[in-house]
């Protein structure tokens, strides 16, 4: 239900949602201070477990663009990731789904390349259970239109997706956008779906007299659906704040989970357009998923000694928090790692 008068990060009204096992708990303990929460979430990415390596050595070779689901019914972790090569060698050329019993060691069960999606590049995807079936929400760029859209595939098991059976659920032109991508999903307790995605920022270039100031990059929206297939509106939940700060150019929310008596999320920031490839990560908190504020104001949560730590996906399982992330290696490629922390 709506929370009257509450302002969202995007300037709208807050909307309270209940997400399955992550239902809001009004009786939760008093949250830590922002500084204590940041300290509880900070980890050494170099000590993380490498679960996927890039398809080559050097800048532009990445393994990541990932999301991970834990299925309480089977106990399985289900990972989506994409593999990328440099721009001049094909970009996001393939994606895969893998399963695990412990969240650390994954076995690949399904794979598709960009030709099977009729795509020029594949980006983020997320596998989730929906009733007795499984769904893969995946974003990719179409060669002719040069836009990013989101499709869904359905199957009885994560190993049985058929790329040719996909259907488009979010097409940017329907909302007057140039792209919509990087989907991840929070299933609601009422059977509906909230899908989060990245779109262009509303903070475009600004002119003051003879001076032109740069605009922002990605913003994050939520699309709500009763069945996870038809989405008719988008609501802003996080945006680039502007200004010459470490995160002022970008507002892409990469994950959101219940911890510390409130909602906690990881987001990708950046100071310039170049940070599109080496994005630093920060933390947001809120009493409601629609009212999030940035708390890592002094700098990124964690960094690699060789570059960035990005696409942080926080997954609570019991009293532990699995954090999956892309990390820059010494040769400038990115591998996919996981660090396991106590849940704040």
Steps between C-alpha positions, in 0.01 A plus 500: 500500500611858452662694779334843474734789436825305523755618243692251287856528375355586161262764630178294498299346779623203699317172451531229763557148368520158660744258343443138595744404775635857504177653634554819696524441875375797705636338817856468375787611724639852480731526198872565527634846430594561138869471585450171684296356213768599248762333719288183524463485122863575411711206383829429323412411140842343448407233756177406323442165330535518121201323347533603135801623301492729195521357147837668438777707656510878486269800505147431375488130594241462774308230681209653688176684430366249750210437735455206737186346648479266797205262480393394855296209363794323336785671682661585166675821407434598137747733329465698179811659356612637167842488337635801315788565262640844397282728289697423186467125560128457552402643842251290700523180302351234726304438819456197724295361789670295770385328821665437836426337833725731702506830309874463438547223244272520195428254220388643167167359380399733216676733256404725208703726274390833360403350163235288673349822638544686169703749704810710452581476872359333815486675835357421846245223562326345801355150549210476748239244595141588413258245641600159368699649212824689457550828316807668357473876454782610270604826334673530166558745216330456163738562208267697273334725758813536718282498809491285813185312599398230751361159407386205711546125443303235691575134575431224752867505605787751461673253268211500250472859375458535121625833366261496203200482736568833668251787510566870542364644825658847499574686178652848541306672218171432679620731779675754278845372602814409311571195718376291791733230631672323792184339647464337837184387672347496847198262505223639720302308759179554300643313200591813310843614389702817545767530233784749541687626194737770378383779266649835392521764770251785503787731592608614157757768414427833666576845355574807711573796280790402277594196712374146431516250786505124435196287573468171686511144381290200613199532728306211656128436460260241636237339278216323681297214354232262626638214289859597422422521128309825450656821633317823421685765702842590641573672832835667576668371816863617464668761280833665439520793739725713280800688626869415491497217756625142469142379434329810363479386137312172545206352690475130416364292788657153473329319789263551792448276800367498854767541771575703811126556559458688171555482126864504391628516145816522293521744209748597229627857500750689289643845444528492119378307198821295511377345824247311289771234475660527844208593726556549874243356741308666781229425757143629533255448786132566556195404702322440169634391159369824353683728746871427476790722598870466427719456808846443348550871444876500557587244232426150370426213737784285364749518214739265325871593509482466121176691433136462601273266691160528335156339453484410871214255548406448866321172574397420861487126576432422865735711712749554218522752219644372171643791300569423134703754303716572198856582600777647285806275471864597457472462121195738495247224427210431740424173674189406702548441873302444817573605857289372791434735793294484819158647421483841675 
